[in-house]
Amino acid sequence: MRQGRAMKDGLFSFHSPPTTREDDLAVLRLIRSRRVGPATFHRLIAEHGTASAALQTLPALGAAAGLADYAPCPPGAAQAELAAGQRAGARLLRWDDPDYPADLARIDDAPPVLWVAGDLSCMTRPLVAVIGARSASALGLRMARGLAGALADAGVTVVAGLARGIDTAAHEASQAQGTVAVMAGGIDVIYPAENAGLARAITDRGCLITEQPPGTAPVARHFPARNRIVSGLCRGVVVIEAAHRSGSLITARLALDQGREVLAVPGHPIDARASGCNALIRDGATLVRNAEDVMAALGLEPAADRAAVASSVVHSAARGARPASRPRLAAGAGTARSGDQGAEAHAAVPVRPHDADRKTAVPPARAAPRDAGGPVALEQRLLGLLGPSPTDENVLIRTLGVAAAVVAPVILSLELDGRITRLAGGRIALAV
């Protein structure tokens, strides 16, 4: 469906040390100036040639627009941001840098600057986004892990937004080969907080990227802007479980505007979590069953030095999430809240820059069993993972991360209440 390097004293490591050119300050001042967004930034550069020249014109432009006492971003504020990025061990990547992703540079509102932490080499391979619902079903999570793992095996870098649910599953399954997480907040503020360990593990072979200044807590307006980067980086966007109105569908629409391929995994017709994907397919998105479908739709061939793409997502999913080979950091401390995200808002975690010096091992993200939280809470979590399509009971229990002896009576209670149905082969589905 188409329209249209090594800093040991910092948070993350690079393959080559970052450098600061003389005019980085001017570029940062221009994009951080009031009323200057990415599109305005690029227009000003086209008209005036340099960021320094554009800065000189801003007061007059502001006055002409009726803004009294307009002043550009002060040098001190930009210097403070550069210093904060350096303390976090992150690199400032400008739109005119040779390492800036070529596909992203071609969109109309390409971020003039990105803060990047981790190994940038993963962005030299073909990039494909795998995104979907935060409140994903067990089948959706299984599909995301299998699809992302098989794509990574084929030499594709998986891109997602570090959100819980489908995004997290895609990052976990592809992090051993290198995955890209596009963040809505600052490079040192992990959102959601539960993914702090995953974010640190990603930087071992992949990278975190954001256009927001270090220390920025994500708020509602940042997420659509983040989504345009997710789609802009990639050749195609694969959507797994998206409700009729969801952030994933915003990303799909942005992908269409950017001339990217949109692909979707079909779902049960009466499952609300599949309504967005089914509508995309109805409107012309490529139907996806496995990684081979994605590779064929995008005209990609498996990398010669990697295993062939798995012929079945179910086969690939059996391998489960892949822990990073060399996790580097211990958990940071402190929190920041994003009050604009409603029920989905959780504390973001700023990671201390000197945590890189600690020797504490980082456990694989989300590996530890979760507290059941009582029968009522466990019921809600279990029902949230189920849909009209049958799910294997063992897969459901593993996804919950709770002992089978704890889950079994809850399943029985829900079955007696008529809220779920047991099917042949040890499968469970929501009663319809």
N, C-alpha and C positions, 0 to 999 in steps of 0.2 A: 504494500500500500504506500505509494510514493507520490508526493507532490513537490509541484514546485520544481656532597658527594660525600668526605667523611669528617663529621664534626663530633668528636667524642664528648665535648663538653655541653652538647645540646640535647634536644629531645629525640631527634631522629638522625639518621646518617645518610649521606649522599655518596655517590661514586666519585664525585669530584667536588672540591670545595666551592661554595657559592661565591660569586664576585659581585661587588656593587659598583656599577658604572657611575660616572660623575653626575649624570642627569636622572638617576633613579629618583632622587628627591623631587625634582620638578614633575616627573610623571606621576608620582604618588600624590603630590599636592594637587595636581589637576583633577584626578579622578576622585579625590576625597573632598573637593570643593563643593559647596552647596549648589544644588540644582544641576550638577554635572553628573550624568549617568553615562553608561558605556556608549550609547549612540551619540550623545552630545560630545563626548570625549573624542571619538573618531572623526566627527565633523570638524571640530576645532583643530585637530591635528592636520586634517586635509586642507583646511583653509590657511593655517598659519605655519605649518611645517614642523614646528617643535612644540614640546610642552611648555618650555620657558616662554616662547612668544605668545602662546595661547593664554598663559597665566597673566601676562601683562594686559591683555584685552578684556579680561573678565570683569574688572570694576566698571568699565564703560558699558559692557553688555548688560551687566546687572542693573545699572542706572537706567538704561534704555527700556528695560523690562519692568521698571517701576520698583525695583528693590533698593531701598534706601540704605546707604552705608554698606553696600555689598563688598565683601573682601574674600579673596581666595583662602583656601586652607593654609594656615600659618606654617612656616618651615618647622617650628618646634613640634607640631602635631605629627607631621610626616616623619621627622627624625625619630620621634618616640615610637612610631609604628615600625620603622626599620629596626630599631633596637629590640623591640619586643619579638619581632620575627627571628632575629639573630639569636636571642636568648632561647627561643623554642627550637633552634636548630633547623629552621625552615628556610627555604629559598624563595626569593621574590622572582617570579617568572613573568616577564613583560611580553606584551603581544608581538613585539618586534624581535624577540629572542629566538635564535635558531632552534631551541628546544621546545618552544611553544607548540602545542599540538596543531598540526596543519588543518585538520578538519574543523576544529573549534575556531581557528583564526578566520575561517571563511564565513562564519555567520555574521549577520548585520550588527548584532549587539555583543560581539565577542568581549569577554572581560579584558580590560586593558592590562590588569595585573592579576596574577594568581599567586597565592602562597602555597608552596608544595613541600611536603615532607615525605621522605622515603626514596625509593628507587625509580627514577624517571624512565628507565629503559623499558619498563613494561608498557609504556605508551607508544613505543615504536612498532608494536605488533598491531594487527587488526583489533579494533575495539568494538564490542557489542554490549549494549546495556541489557540487564536482566532485572526487571522491577516488578512490583506488584503490591498486594495488600499488606498492611501492617498486621491486621487480624486474620492471618492466613489459616487455611485449613491444613490438616496433616498431609493431605494429598498435594496441596499446593506447595507446601514446604518440601515435600519429597521431589516434586517435579523441579523446583528451583535448584535443589542440590544436584540432582542428576544432570539437568541441562547445563548448569554452570560448570560442573566438574568435567563433563564431556567436551564443552567448548574450550576450557582451559587445556585439556589434554591435546586438543587439536591445534594449539598455538594461538588461540584467541584470548585477548585480555578482557575479562568481564568487568563491567562498570555498573555501579549502583550507588544509591544515596545513603548508605549506612543506616537506613531506617530499620526498625524491628520488622520481623516477619520475612517476606520474600527477599528483601534486600540483604538482610543478615544471612539467610541461608545461602544466597548466591555468593556473597563474600567468603563465607566459611568454606564452601566447596571449592573455591578457586584460588584461595590465598597462597597455597603452596607454589603455584606457578606465577603469581603476581596478579593482583586485582586493584582496581582504582575505586576509591571511595570519595565521592563528591559531597562536601559538607556544607551545611547551611549556616554554620557559625564560624568562629575563628578556628585557626589551625590547631590551637591548643585547648579548645573547648569541645569535648566529645559529646555528641547528642545522638541517641539517648544514652544516659549514663551507663546502662548495662552493657553497652558495646565498647567501653573503654579498653578492655583487654583485647578485643578483636581489632580495634583501631591500631593498637601498638603492634600486634602481630602482622597486620597488613603491611606496615612499613618495612618489614624485613625484605620482601621481594616486590611489593607493589607500592602504592603511594596514596596519600591523602591530599586532596586539593580543595581550595576554597578561594573565593574572591573577597571574602570579608576580612577585616583587620584582625590580628591576633587579639584574643580576649573578648571577642564579640559573642554574646549569647544569642542563639537563634530565635527569631520571632517569626510571626506568620508570613510577613512579606518576603522573607528570605527564601522560602521554600520554592515558590514558582521560579524565582531567579536561579536557584540551585538546579532546578529541573532542566532549564534551557542548556546548562553546561553538560548535564548528563547526556542529553540527546545530541548536543553539538559535538561532543567528543567522538561519537560512535557512527559506524556505518548503518547500524540498525538498532531498533529498540524492541525487545521481546517483553510482552506484558503477560504476567501470570496472575490471575485472580485480581480483578479490579472492579469495584462497584461502579454503578452508573455515574456517580459524581465522585471523583477521587483524584488525588495528586498524580496517580499513574496515568490517568487519561489526559491530564494537563501535559504531562511529558510526551505522550503520544501525539497530541495536537501540535506541540512545539516541534516534534520530529518531522511531522508532515510539512510544516512551514519551512523547515530547514532543508527539505529535500531528502530526508532519511527514510529508510525502509521501516515500516511498522509491521510487527509480527505479533501474534497473540495465540495463547493456548486456550482452546475451547473448554467450557465447563458445563455443568448440569444446567438445563434451562431454567429451573426454579431456584437455583442458588444465587442469592443477591450478589455474592462475591464474584460470580462469573458473568454478571450482566454486562459489565463494561467490555470484557474480552469478547463476548459473543456479539456485541454490537459492533466492535471493531472489525470482526471477521465478516459480518453481514455487509459492512460498508467497504470491504475490499482489502482488509489486512490479510497478510499471509497466515494461514493456519499452521501452527507448529505442533508437532507430536514429539520431536526429539531434536538433538543437536544437528543431525544430518539435514533436517528440514531448514534449519537456520543457515547452515553453511551453503546449501544449494541456493537458497533465496538471495543470499548476499554475494554469490559467486566466489566463495572462499574455498581453498583447498587446505587440508590438514598440513601442518608444518612437517617437513621431512624428518625432523629429529624428535618427533613426538608420536605417541601411539595413535592409531586411527580412531576416528570418532566412534564412540560406542553406538551400536545400532539400536539400542533401546535405552530410554531414560531410566526405566525401572532397573535395568542391569547396572547402570552407572550409579544410581542412587544407593545401591546396596553398600557402596564403599563408605558412605557417610561423610561428614565434614572432615576436612583435612587440616590438622594443626600446622601452624607455621613451624619451619624447621629451626629457626633461631630467634625465638621471641627475645626482645631486648630489654623491656622496661617493666618496672613494677608499677602498681597502681598509684595514681596521683591522689591528691587530697583536695578538698574544697568543692563547692558546688555553685552553680548559677542557674537560675530558673528562667524559663520562657513562659510567661503567663498567657501568651496569645494562642497557645496550641490547644486549649480546651482540655478535654479528658485525656488526650494523647500526650499532653505535656508532662515531661519528667525532667528531673534535674540533669543538666549537662555537667560534665566533669572536666574542669581545667586540669591539665596534667603538668606537674611541676617540671621545669626544664632540667633540673639536676637529677631527676629520677633515673637518667641513663647511667649514672654511676653506680646504682645499686645492683647487687648481684642476685636479688630475689628473682626466682623463676616465675614466669607468667603462665598460669594454667591456660589450656586451650579455652577459647571463648565459649561460654554457655555449656561447658562440659559437665559441671557438677549438677547432681540431681537437685531439683527445686523443691522448696517446702510446699507441701500440698495446700497449706493455708486453710484447712478445715474442709468438711464435706461440701458446704455450699460453694466455697471458692473453687474447689476442685471440679464440682459440677459445671460451673460457668466456664472454666478453662476447657474442660472436655467437650462441652457443647460447642464452644467456639472453634474447636479444631475439626468438628464434623460438618458434613453437608449432606445433601441428598445422595451423592455418589458414595458407594461403600468404601470404607477404610479398614485396612487390616488392623485387628486389635493389637497385635504386637507392635506395629508401627505407631499406633496411637499412644501406647504406654511409653515407648521410647521417646516420643516427642514431648510428652508430659514431663518426663524425667522423674517420675514417681514410681515407687515399688508397685509391682503387679498386685500384691496383696492389699495395698491401699486402694488401688483403682477398681479392683473387681467388685467390691460391694457398691460402689458408686454407679458403675455400669449396670449392675443388677437393679438398683433402685430406679434408675432412669428408664430401664426397659419395662419394669412393672408399672411405671407411671405413663407408659405409652409415648415417651418423648424420643426414644431411639428404638431401632429395630435391629435384631441380630439376623444375619444372613449366613448362608452356607459358606464354609471355608474360613470361619473365624473372622468374618467381616462385620462391621457395624456402620449404620447410616442413621441420619436423622429421620424420624418418622414423618411421613408426608400424607 
